[in-house]
Amino acid sequence: MNRRVVVTGLGALTPIGNSTEAYWKALCKGKSGAASITHFDATKFKTQFACELKGFDASAHFHRRDARRLDLFAQYAIVVADEAIADSALDMEKIDRLRAGVIWGSGVGGFVTLQEEIMGFAEGDGTPRFNPFLIPKMIIDIVPGHISIKYGLRGINYATVSACASSSHALINAFDYIRMGRADVIVTGGSEAAITETGIGGFNAVKALSQRNDQPATASRPFDKERDGFVLGEGAGAIILEEYEHARKRGATIYAEVGGGAMTADAYHITAPHPDGVGASEVMRLAIEDAKMKVDDVDYINVHGTSTPLGDVAEIKAIQKVFGEAAYQLNISSSKSMTGHLLGAAGAIESVATILAVKNDVIPPTINHSTIDPDIDPKLNLTLNHAQERSVRAALNNTFGFGGHNTSILFKKYNA
């Protein structure tokens, strides 16, 4: 029999809040994190805004020497892992650290470092002068390495890479290992720091980003008829997953239980979703089945909802296919309307939001909606512009990535 898996710690570093508490409060208030880019001069770019972190100070968390050896995506990861571990009240001296691990997700990893080093070489005389920490700063799997070293966690340790589904794959893998009995505790989540010239330029080239430069705060507008692309975000989220009896015996605070999870592929296109949401509908159905629940048991879906013309419609079609008439009893919302799209870290911070919705019986809104899209059923409750209170027995978090990767995770209310 599979073991129960619960959530005992959370960490968040987002464009609308630099802690879990600040993030949740901003979500419920419908705060936008989008503004003009400050990381570099974006005046020549088609998109000149993003959802950057506000007030992040590496010196508050790292010695100057250590900060220089860590790409931003790794700094963000370590900060949220620290918060989540502290929140969980885990005593590392009292757990079996061979049965405690780290599984982390990121889509592009050390993007800042890679760009800086390549640009530095290109601007030189051709003599190769690279930072000896280039490779350790760039590779995605360095994050679980750093976290395991800091806390002495000697169990399962690796990274997942599946574009925007990366951290959700990490979370589902962690869930599976614990319920199968191969670990007791896993630190999981994702981080991303891709707001660079290369990141903005690359997504502009593929025509994925909004170009609403005159109104950045309202640019991320999932389900709105006037949506024109997603807004790039940065940050990290961390979740402590723990076997139920292990958590109960140490008196841990439990946020929610992980009911089930699923992973599928569209097998359709490298960047576009299947127009009928085939992979998305299959992954939600499988996640609900994995949790041994019915569609009527689910009260909320935190959707992928990126604010792209094709993606939003395909996901809504998928929801209606899976839920049928029960879709009209759901709350649906996209927290990307506030945080922007954190790429590989999206699943992590959106799972944090979903877990807190289940715990607090509050649905964060989909902000910036003003014009009804005739391709989206107006009878669906998209939680437009204002948070809503309701009982949340179970909720899904969906994330989909370039390459056709689909994930869905079901969190449910914890009952002893």
Protein Blocks (a to p, Z undefined) as FASTA:
>chain_A
ZZddddfbdcdddfkbcbfklmmmmmmnopafbdcdfkbccklpmblcdcddehiafklm
bcfklmmmpcfklmmmmmmmmmmmmmnopafklccfklgccddddfklpmllmmmmmmmm
mmmnoiacddfklmmmmpmklmmmmmmmmnopabdcddddehjlmmmmmmmmmmmmmmno
pafbdcedddddfbcfklmmmmmmnopaccblklmmlmpcghiakbgbdcddeddddddd
ddfklmmmnopacfbdcfbdcdddfklafkbccfklmmmmmmmmmmmmmnopafklpmbd
cdfklopaklmmmmmmmmmmmnmmmlmmpccddfklmnopnhjmmmmmmmmmmmmmmmno
pacddehiabdcfkbcfkbcghgoiacddddfbccdddddehiiacddddddddZZ
